[in-house]
Amino acid sequence: MPTIRLDLEYDGSDFRGWARQPELRTVQGELEAALATILREPVELTVAGRTDTGVHATGQVASFDMPAEPPEDLMRRLNGLLPDDVAVTAAAAVADGFNARHDAKARSYRYRLLARSSPSPFELGKALWWPHQVDREALDACAAALPGTHDFTAFTPTQTDHVRFDRDVLSASWDQDGDILSFRITADAFMRNMVRVLVGTQLEVASGRRTVENFIDLLGGAPRTEAGETAPPHGLYLESVSY
């Protein structure tokens, strides 16, 4: 039974996240409907990272099994049926049994901020406007503390299905391109809202409301109530998945 890998991009602004939900517009729902039309049978997708409402992706990966070889022009046919805010950038048969979620070794996210005094209509819904103080040295110190294995209990909602809160961060950094300040992080896996709470808490450090030392202390399994606010979803992008 062939396994198909789909590489995806989407603007999450008008989606209620990735996961299929009755009566709601989701990325999975749109893709599975398009695949069912082309293949004339229902398909259930497995995804590398389940993004929340409003979160974007430039390097999402999904997979599914099908009983016969896929049409050669599957990518073109899918893009002909999909709405403008989601696109398939690659569609190919891969090794049987490939699983976009369980075979992933690491995922990389980026959070974008528009760090200037005025908003931009071109960044509306694509970056968090941040007209406040930014202490780059403090942000860099926070990011430098993240690589390694830590307990991220403080950075995910209290009501959660997670039973393991340790995550192995492979890299983390802040970089700036003009007015866009970006936080980039790669880890073996992420918990719900983890990147957004990390960003929200670091911004408290950057604006002088919290110390770098306090941020570092949170990585030892502190409760959620001790970390900062959850940054809005529209600045977050799933950039890539490594296998």
ChimeraX commands (.cxc) that place a marker at each C-alpha (Angstrom):
marker #1 position 0.00,0.00,0.00 radius 0.5
marker #1 position 1.78,3.20,-1.14 radius 0.5
marker #1 position 2.41,5.95,1.39 radius 0.5
marker #1 position 2.17,9.52,0.14 radius 0.5
marker #1 position 3.94,12.53,1.61 radius 0.5
marker #1 position 2.52,16.01,1.16 radius 0.5
marker #1 position 4.53,19.16,1.83 radius 0.5
marker #1 position 2.29,22.10,2.65 radius 0.5
marker #1 position 2.09,25.84,3.14 radius 0.5
marker #1 position -0.90,27.69,4.56 radius 0.5
marker #1 position -2.05,31.00,5.92 radius 0.5
marker #1 position -3.75,30.04,9.16 radius 0.5
marker #1 position -5.71,33.28,9.56 radius 0.5
marker #1 position -9.09,31.90,8.49 radius 0.5
marker #1 position -8.65,28.32,9.71 radius 0.5
marker #1 position -9.68,26.89,13.06 radius 0.5
marker #1 position -6.34,25.13,13.20 radius 0.5
marker #1 position -5.15,21.97,11.50 radius 0.5
marker #1 position -7.35,19.27,13.01 radius 0.5
marker #1 position -10.65,18.35,11.39 radius 0.5
marker #1 position -13.67,19.56,13.41 radius 0.5
marker #1 position -17.37,19.27,12.55 radius 0.5
marker #1 position -18.84,22.40,10.98 radius 0.5
marker #1 position -15.53,24.29,11.22 radius 0.5
marker #1 position -13.07,25.24,8.49 radius 0.5
marker #1 position -9.74,23.50,9.13 radius 0.5
marker #1 position -6.64,22.75,7.05 radius 0.5
marker #1 position -7.07,18.99,7.46 radius 0.5
marker #1 position -10.73,19.23,6.45 radius 0.5
marker #1 position -9.95,21.14,3.25 radius 0.5
marker #1 position -7.14,18.77,2.26 radius 0.5
marker #1 position -9.07,15.59,2.97 radius 0.5
marker #1 position -12.06,16.87,1.02 radius 0.5
marker #1 position -9.85,17.65,-1.99 radius 0.5
marker #1 position -8.13,14.26,-1.78 radius 0.5
marker #1 position -11.47,12.44,-1.56 radius 0.5
marker #1 position -12.63,14.22,-4.71 radius 0.5
marker #1 position -9.49,13.23,-6.64 radius 0.5
marker #1 position -9.05,9.69,-5.31 radius 0.5
marker #1 position -12.79,8.94,-5.00 radius 0.5
marker #1 position -12.37,7.49,-1.54 radius 0.5
marker #1 position -11.98,8.94,1.97 radius 0.5
marker #1 position -8.47,9.72,3.18 radius 0.5
marker #1 position -7.22,10.35,6.72 radius 0.5
marker #1 position -4.10,12.47,7.01 radius 0.5
marker #1 position -1.37,12.24,9.63 radius 0.5
marker #1 position 0.45,15.52,10.24 radius 0.5
marker #1 position 3.86,16.41,11.66 radius 0.5
marker #1 position 2.62,19.29,13.80 radius 0.5
marker #1 position -0.99,20.12,14.68 radius 0.5
marker #1 position -1.14,23.90,14.44 radius 0.5
marker #1 position -3.74,25.91,16.38 radius 0.5
marker #1 position -6.23,28.48,15.17 radius 0.5
marker #1 position -4.47,31.35,13.41 radius 0.5
marker #1 position -1.04,29.68,13.21 radius 0.5
marker #1 position 0.65,29.54,9.80 radius 0.5
marker #1 position 2.94,26.99,8.16 radius 0.5
marker #1 position 5.62,27.24,5.50 radius 0.5
marker #1 position 6.95,23.70,5.92 radius 0.5
marker #1 position 4.18,21.43,7.20 radius 0.5
marker #1 position 4.28,17.71,6.31 radius 0.5
marker #1 position 1.38,15.26,6.12 radius 0.5
marker #1 position 1.13,11.64,5.05 radius 0.5
marker #1 position -1.50,9.07,4.15 radius 0.5
marker #1 position -1.77,5.53,2.80 radius 0.5
marker #1 position -3.70,4.61,-0.32 radius 0.5
marker #1 position -4.45,1.27,-1.98 radius 0.5
marker #1 position -3.08,2.20,-5.42 radius 0.5
marker #1 position -0.39,4.37,-6.93 radius 0.5
marker #1 position -1.25,8.09,-6.79 radius 0.5
marker #1 position -1.90,10.05,-9.99 radius 0.5
marker #1 position 1.28,11.60,-11.34 radius 0.5
marker #1 position -0.24,15.07,-11.28 radius 0.5
marker #1 position -1.55,14.82,-7.70 radius 0.5
marker #1 position 0.05,18.10,-6.59 radius 0.5
marker #1 position -1.39,20.04,-9.53 radius 0.5
marker #1 position -4.85,18.55,-9.08 radius 0.5
marker #1 position -4.87,19.24,-5.36 radius 0.5
marker #1 position -3.86,22.87,-5.85 radius 0.5
marker #1 position -6.63,23.20,-8.43 radius 0.5
marker #1 position -9.21,22.25,-5.78 radius 0.5
marker #1 position -7.77,23.83,-2.66 radius 0.5
marker #1 position -8.59,27.38,-1.53 radius 0.5
marker #1 position -6.02,30.13,-2.02 radius 0.5
marker #1 position -4.83,30.07,1.61 radius 0.5
marker #1 position -3.42,26.52,1.46 radius 0.5
marker #1 position -1.03,25.00,-1.08 radius 0.5
marker #1 position 0.70,21.67,-1.68 radius 0.5
marker #1 position 4.34,22.30,-2.57 radius 0.5
marker #1 position 5.25,18.63,-3.09 radius 0.5
marker #1 position 3.39,15.32,-3.33 radius 0.5
marker #1 position 5.29,12.07,-3.72 radius 0.5
marker #1 position 5.27,8.39,-2.84 radius 0.5
marker #1 position 7.71,7.57,-0.03 radius 0.5
marker #1 position 8.77,4.43,1.84 radius 0.5
marker #1 position 5.81,2.29,2.89 radius 0.5
marker #1 position 4.80,3.02,6.45 radius 0.5
marker #1 position 6.23,6.55,6.55 radius 0.5
marker #1 position 4.41,8.53,9.23 radius 0.5
marker #1 position 4.67,12.31,9.13 radius 0.5
marker #1 position 4.26,12.60,12.90 radius 0.5
marker #1 position 6.05,9.60,14.41 radius 0.5
marker #1 position 9.00,9.61,12.00 radius 0.5
marker #1 position 9.78,13.30,12.57 radius 0.5
marker #1 position 13.09,13.89,14.36 radius 0.5
marker #1 position 12.63,17.62,14.93 radius 0.5
marker #1 position 10.32,20.53,14.17 radius 0.5
marker #1 position 11.29,24.16,13.68 radius 0.5
marker #1 position 9.10,27.16,14.46 radius 0.5
marker #1 position 9.50,30.88,13.91 radius 0.5
marker #1 position 7.66,33.68,15.69 radius 0.5
marker #1 position 7.68,37.06,13.90 radius 0.5
marker #1 position 7.35,40.46,15.56 radius 0.5
marker #1 position 7.05,43.84,13.89 radius 0.5
marker #1 position 9.32,45.76,16.26 radius 0.5
marker #1 position 8.65,49.40,15.43 radius 0.5
marker #1 position 6.52,52.29,16.65 radius 0.5
marker #1 position 3.92,52.12,13.85 radius 0.5
marker #1 position 1.88,49.17,12.60 radius 0.5
marker #1 position 2.02,47.87,9.02 radius 0.5
marker #1 position -0.99,46.87,6.94 radius 0.5
marker #1 position 1.27,44.41,5.13 radius 0.5
marker #1 position 2.10,42.57,8.35 radius 0.5
marker #1 position -1.48,42.49,9.64 radius 0.5
marker #1 position -2.19,38.92,10.72 radius 0.5
marker #1 position 1.37,37.88,9.81 radius 0.5
marker #1 position 3.45,39.34,12.67 radius 0.5
marker #1 position 2.80,40.62,16.18 radius 0.5
marker #1 position 3.11,44.40,16.27 radius 0.5
marker #1 position 5.44,45.21,19.18 radius 0.5
marker #1 position 5.93,48.99,19.67 radius 0.5
marker #1 position 7.42,48.50,23.14 radius 0.5
marker #1 position 10.92,48.38,24.56 radius 0.5
marker #1 position 13.12,45.53,23.31 radius 0.5
marker #1 position 16.28,44.59,25.18 radius 0.5
marker #1 position 18.04,42.43,22.57 radius 0.5
marker #1 position 20.80,41.42,24.96 radius 0.5
marker #1 position 18.20,40.02,27.36 radius 0.5
marker #1 position 16.36,38.21,24.56 radius 0.5
marker #1 position 19.60,36.64,23.36 radius 0.5
marker #1 position 20.40,35.51,26.91 radius 0.5
marker #1 position 16.99,33.84,27.21 radius 0.5
marker #1 position 17.41,32.04,23.89 radius 0.5
marker #1 position 20.92,30.89,24.84 radius 0.5
marker #1 position 19.46,29.14,27.92 radius 0.5
marker #1 position 17.03,27.02,25.90 radius 0.5
marker #1 position 19.16,24.39,24.08 radius 0.5
marker #1 position 19.24,21.12,25.97 radius 0.5
marker #1 position 16.61,19.10,27.80 radius 0.5
marker #1 position 14.28,21.04,30.10 radius 0.5
marker #1 position 10.93,20.64,31.84 radius 0.5
marker #1 position 8.55,23.00,30.02 radius 0.5
marker #1 position 5.57,22.62,32.38 radius 0.5
marker #1 position 5.47,26.41,32.77 radius 0.5
marker #1 position 5.01,26.86,29.03 radius 0.5
marker #1 position 1.91,24.80,28.31 radius 0.5
marker #1 position -1.68,25.06,29.59 radius 0.5
marker #1 position -2.46,23.46,32.93 radius 0.5
marker #1 position -5.32,21.49,31.39 radius 0.5
marker #1 position -3.38,19.20,29.07 radius 0.5
marker #1 position -3.17,15.63,27.83 radius 0.5
marker #1 position 0.63,15.69,28.01 radius 0.5
marker #1 position 2.21,13.22,30.41 radius 0.5
marker #1 position 5.83,14.10,29.58 radius 0.5
marker #1 position 6.90,17.72,29.91 radius 0.5
marker #1 position 10.60,17.35,29.08 radius 0.5
marker #1 position 11.58,18.51,25.60 radius 0.5
marker #1 position 14.97,18.49,23.92 radius 0.5
marker #1 position 15.65,21.88,22.34 radius 0.5
marker #1 position 18.26,21.64,19.58 radius 0.5
marker #1 position 18.60,25.35,18.87 radius 0.5
marker #1 position 17.01,28.68,19.75 radius 0.5
marker #1 position 17.85,32.23,18.70 radius 0.5
marker #1 position 16.58,35.72,17.96 radius 0.5
marker #1 position 17.44,37.50,14.72 radius 0.5
marker #1 position 16.40,40.75,13.09 radius 0.5
marker #1 position 15.81,41.73,9.46 radius 0.5
marker #1 position 14.82,45.36,9.25 radius 0.5
marker #1 position 11.79,45.88,11.47 radius 0.5
marker #1 position 11.06,42.14,11.75 radius 0.5
marker #1 position 12.38,40.50,14.92 radius 0.5
marker #1 position 12.12,36.71,14.85 radius 0.5
marker #1 position 12.42,34.00,17.45 radius 0.5
marker #1 position 13.46,30.65,15.98 radius 0.5
marker #1 position 13.42,27.35,17.84 radius 0.5
marker #1 position 14.00,23.71,16.88 radius 0.5
marker #1 position 13.14,20.81,19.20 radius 0.5
marker #1 position 12.31,17.14,19.09 radius 0.5
marker #1 position 8.67,17.95,19.84 radius 0.5
marker #1 position 6.51,20.77,21.17 radius 0.5
marker #1 position 3.58,20.99,23.55 radius 0.5
marker #1 position 0.45,23.03,22.98 radius 0.5
marker #1 position 1.18,26.79,23.04 radius 0.5
marker #1 position 4.77,26.12,24.05 radius 0.5
marker #1 position 6.41,28.48,21.55 radius 0.5
marker #1 position 3.82,31.20,22.12 radius 0.5
marker #1 position 4.29,31.14,25.90 radius 0.5
marker #1 position 8.06,31.14,25.46 radius 0.5
marker #1 position 7.74,34.25,23.29 radius 0.5
marker #1 position 5.29,35.96,25.64 radius 0.5
marker #1 position 7.55,35.34,28.62 radius 0.5
marker #1 position 10.69,36.48,26.82 radius 0.5
marker #1 position 8.95,39.70,25.81 radius 0.5
marker #1 position 8.32,40.37,29.48 radius 0.5
marker #1 position 12.08,40.05,29.99 radius 0.5
marker #1 position 12.76,42.29,26.98 radius 0.5
marker #1 position 10.49,45.01,28.39 radius 0.5
marker #1 position 12.02,44.89,31.87 radius 0.5
marker #1 position 9.09,43.23,33.64 radius 0.5
marker #1 position 11.00,40.01,34.36 radius 0.5
marker #1 position 14.68,39.08,34.69 radius 0.5
marker #1 position 16.66,36.66,32.58 radius 0.5
marker #1 position 17.37,34.67,35.75 radius 0.5
marker #1 position 13.65,34.33,36.40 radius 0.5
marker #1 position 13.11,33.05,32.86 radius 0.5
marker #1 position 15.85,30.46,33.28 radius 0.5
marker #1 position 14.36,29.30,36.59 radius 0.5
marker #1 position 11.08,28.50,34.78 radius 0.5
marker #1 position 12.87,25.79,32.76 radius 0.5
marker #1 position 13.06,23.60,35.86 radius 0.5
marker #1 position 9.38,22.61,35.83 radius 0.5
marker #1 position 7.74,25.67,37.38 radius 0.5
marker #1 position 3.92,25.81,37.21 radius 0.5
marker #1 position 2.19,27.56,34.31 radius 0.5
marker #1 position 1.09,30.42,36.55 radius 0.5
marker #1 position 4.69,31.59,36.98 radius 0.5
marker #1 position 5.35,32.10,33.25 radius 0.5
marker #1 position 4.17,34.98,31.07 radius 0.5
marker #1 position 1.25,35.51,28.76 radius 0.5
marker #1 position 0.63,33.44,25.65 radius 0.5
marker #1 position 1.65,35.46,22.58 radius 0.5
marker #1 position -1.07,35.74,19.90 radius 0.5
marker #1 position -1.14,32.97,17.26 radius 0.5
marker #1 position -0.76,35.07,14.12 radius 0.5
marker #1 position 2.99,35.59,14.55 radius 0.5
marker #1 position 3.76,31.86,14.66 radius 0.5
marker #1 position 4.90,29.72,11.72 radius 0.5
marker #1 position 5.79,26.03,11.48 radius 0.5
marker #1 position 8.84,26.42,9.25 radius 0.5
marker #1 position 10.15,22.90,8.73 radius 0.5
marker #1 position 10.17,19.29,9.85 radius 0.5
marker #1 position 13.30,17.11,9.90 radius 0.5
marker #1 position 13.32,13.34,9.26 radius 0.5
marker link #1:1,2 radius 0.2
marker link #1:2,3 radius 0.2
marker link #1:3,4 radius 0.2
marker link #1:4,5 radius 0.2
marker link #1:5,6 radius 0.2
marker link #1:6,7 radius 0.2
marker link #1:7,8 radius 0.2
marker link #1:8,9 radius 0.2
marker link #1:9,10 radius 0.2
marker link #1:10,11 radius 0.2
marker link #1:11,12 radius 0.2
marker link #1:12,13 radius 0.2
marker link #1:13,14 radius 0.2
marker link #1:14,15 radius 0.2
marker link #1:15,16 radius 0.2
marker link #1:16,17 radius 0.2
marker link #1:17,18 radius 0.2
marker link #1:18,19 radius 0.2
marker link #1:19,20 radius 0.2
marker link #1:20,21 radius 0.2
marker link #1:21,22 radius 0.2
marker link #1:22,23 radius 0.2
marker link #1:23,24 radius 0.2
marker link #1:24,25 radius 0.2
marker link #1:25,26 radius 0.2
marker link #1:26,27 radius 0.2
marker link #1:27,28 radius 0.2
marker link #1:28,29 radius 0.2
marker link #1:29,30 radius 0.2
marker link #1:30,31 radius 0.2
marker link #1:31,32 radius 0.2
marker link #1:32,33 radius 0.2
marker link #1:33,34 radius 0.2
marker link #1:34,35 radius 0.2
marker link #1:35,36 radius 0.2
marker link #1:36,37 radius 0.2
marker link #1:37,38 radius 0.2
marker link #1:38,39 radius 0.2
marker link #1:39,40 radius 0.2
marker link #1:40,41 radius 0.2
marker link #1:41,42 radius 0.2
marker link #1:42,43 radius 0.2
marker link #1:43,44 radius 0.2
marker link #1:44,45 radius 0.2
marker link #1:45,46 radius 0.2
marker link #1:46,47 radius 0.2
marker link #1:47,48 radius 0.2
marker link #1:48,49 radius 0.2
marker link #1:49,50 radius 0.2
marker link #1:50,51 radius 0.2
marker link #1:51,52 radius 0.2
marker link #1:52,53 radius 0.2
marker link #1:53,54 radius 0.2
marker link #1:54,55 radius 0.2
marker link #1:55,56 radius 0.2
marker link #1:56,57 radius 0.2
marker link #1:57,58 radius 0.2
marker link #1:58,59 radius 0.2
marker link #1:59,60 radius 0.2
marker link #1:60,61 radius 0.2
marker link #1:61,62 radius 0.2
marker link #1:62,63 radius 0.2
marker link #1:63,64 radius 0.2
marker link #1:64,65 radius 0.2
marker link #1:65,66 radius 0.2
marker link #1:66,67 radius 0.2
marker link #1:67,68 radius 0.2
marker link #1:68,69 radius 0.2
marker link #1:69,70 radius 0.2
marker link #1:70,71 radius 0.2
marker link #1:71,72 radius 0.2
marker link #1:72,73 radius 0.2
marker link #1:73,74 radius 0.2
marker link #1:74,75 radius 0.2
marker link #1:75,76 radius 0.2
marker link #1:76,77 radius 0.2
marker link #1:77,78 radius 0.2
marker link #1:78,79 radius 0.2
marker link #1:79,80 radius 0.2
marker link #1:80,81 radius 0.2
marker link #1:81,82 radius 0.2
marker link #1:82,83 radius 0.2
marker link #1:83,84 radius 0.2
marker link #1:84,85 radius 0.2
marker link #1:85,86 radius 0.2
marker link #1:86,87 radius 0.2
marker link #1:87,88 radius 0.2
marker link #1:88,89 radius 0.2
marker link #1:89,90 radius 0.2
marker link #1:90,91 radius 0.2
marker link #1:91,92 radius 0.2
marker link #1:92,93 radius 0.2
marker link #1:93,94 radius 0.2
marker link #1:94,95 radius 0.2
marker link #1:95,96 radius 0.2
marker link #1:96,97 radius 0.2
marker link #1:97,98 radius 0.2
marker link #1:98,99 radius 0.2
marker link #1:99,100 radius 0.2
marker link #1:100,101 radius 0.2
marker link #1:101,102 radius 0.2
marker link #1:102,103 radius 0.2
marker link #1:103,104 radius 0.2
marker link #1:104,105 radius 0.2
marker link #1:105,106 radius 0.2
marker link #1:106,107 radius 0.2
marker link #1:107,108 radius 0.2
marker link #1:108,109 radius 0.2
marker link #1:109,110 radius 0.2
marker link #1:110,111 radius 0.2
marker link #1:111,112 radius 0.2
marker link #1:112,113 radius 0.2
marker link #1:113,114 radius 0.2
marker link #1:114,115 radius 0.2
marker link #1:115,116 radius 0.2
marker link #1:116,117 radius 0.2
marker link #1:117,118 radius 0.2
marker link #1:118,119 radius 0.2
marker link #1:119,120 radius 0.2
marker link #1:120,121 radius 0.2
marker link #1:121,122 radius 0.2
marker link #1:122,123 radius 0.2
marker link #1:123,124 radius 0.2
marker link #1:124,125 radius 0.2
marker link #1:125,126 radius 0.2
marker link #1:126,127 radius 0.2
marker link #1:127,128 radius 0.2
marker link #1:128,129 radius 0.2
marker link #1:129,130 radius 0.2
marker link #1:130,131 radius 0.2
marker link #1:131,132 radius 0.2
marker link #1:132,133 radius 0.2
marker link #1:133,134 radius 0.2
marker link #1:134,135 radius 0.2
marker link #1:135,136 radius 0.2
marker link #1:136,137 radius 0.2
marker link #1:137,138 radius 0.2
marker link #1:138,139 radius 0.2
marker link #1:139,140 radius 0.2
marker link #1:140,141 radius 0.2
marker link #1:141,142 radius 0.2
marker link #1:142,143 radius 0.2
marker link #1:143,144 radius 0.2
marker link #1:144,145 radius 0.2
marker link #1:145,146 radius 0.2
marker link #1:146,147 radius 0.2
marker link #1:147,148 radius 0.2
marker link #1:148,149 radius 0.2
marker link #1:149,150 radius 0.2
marker link #1:150,151 radius 0.2
marker link #1:151,152 radius 0.2
marker link #1:152,153 radius 0.2
marker link #1:153,154 radius 0.2
marker link #1:154,155 radius 0.2
marker link #1:155,156 radius 0.2
marker link #1:156,157 radius 0.2
marker link #1:157,158 radius 0.2
marker link #1:158,159 radius 0.2
marker link #1:159,160 radius 0.2
marker link #1:160,161 radius 0.2
marker link #1:161,162 radius 0.2
marker link #1:162,163 radius 0.2
marker link #1:163,164 radius 0.2
marker link #1:164,165 radius 0.2
marker link #1:165,166 radius 0.2
marker link #1:166,167 radius 0.2
marker link #1:167,168 radius 0.2
marker link #1:168,169 radius 0.2
marker link #1:169,170 radius 0.2
marker link #1:170,171 radius 0.2
marker link #1:171,172 radius 0.2
marker link #1:172,173 radius 0.2
marker link #1:173,174 radius 0.2
marker link #1:174,175 radius 0.2
marker link #1:175,176 radius 0.2
marker link #1:176,177 radius 0.2
marker link #1:177,178 radius 0.2
marker link #1:178,179 radius 0.2
marker link #1:179,180 radius 0.2
marker link #1:180,181 radius 0.2
marker link #1:181,182 radius 0.2
marker link #1:182,183 radius 0.2
marker link #1:183,184 radius 0.2
marker link #1:184,185 radius 0.2
marker link #1:185,186 radius 0.2
marker link #1:186,187 radius 0.2
marker link #1:187,188 radius 0.2
marker link #1:188,189 radius 0.2
marker link #1:189,190 radius 0.2
marker link #1:190,191 radius 0.2
marker link #1:191,192 radius 0.2
marker link #1:192,193 radius 0.2
marker link #1:193,194 radius 0.2
marker link #1:194,195 radius 0.2
marker link #1:195,196 radius 0.2
marker link #1:196,197 radius 0.2
marker link #1:197,198 radius 0.2
marker link #1:198,199 radius 0.2
marker link #1:199,200 radius 0.2
marker link #1:200,201 radius 0.2
marker link #1:201,202 radius 0.2
marker link #1:202,203 radius 0.2
marker link #1:203,204 radius 0.2
marker link #1:204,205 radius 0.2
marker link #1:205,206 radius 0.2
marker link #1:206,207 radius 0.2
marker link #1:207,208 radius 0.2
marker link #1:208,209 radius 0.2
marker link #1:209,210 radius 0.2
marker link #1:210,211 radius 0.2
marker link #1:211,212 radius 0.2
marker link #1:212,213 radius 0.2
marker link #1:213,214 radius 0.2
marker link #1:214,215 radius 0.2
marker link #1:215,216 radius 0.2
marker link #1:216,217 radius 0.2
marker link #1:217,218 radius 0.2
marker link #1:218,219 radius 0.2
marker link #1:219,220 radius 0.2
marker link #1:220,221 radius 0.2
marker link #1:221,222 radius 0.2
marker link #1:222,223 radius 0.2
marker link #1:223,224 radius 0.2
marker link #1:224,225 radius 0.2
marker link #1:225,226 radius 0.2
marker link #1:226,227 radius 0.2
marker link #1:227,228 radius 0.2
marker link #1:228,229 radius 0.2
marker link #1:229,230 radius 0.2
marker link #1:230,231 radius 0.2
marker link #1:231,232 radius 0.2
marker link #1:232,233 radius 0.2
marker link #1:233,234 radius 0.2
marker link #1:234,235 radius 0.2
marker link #1:235,236 radius 0.2
marker link #1:236,237 radius 0.2
marker link #1:237,238 radius 0.2
marker link #1:238,239 radius 0.2
marker link #1:239,240 radius 0.2
marker link #1:240,241 radius 0.2
marker link #1:241,242 radius 0.2
marker link #1:242,243 radius 0.2
view
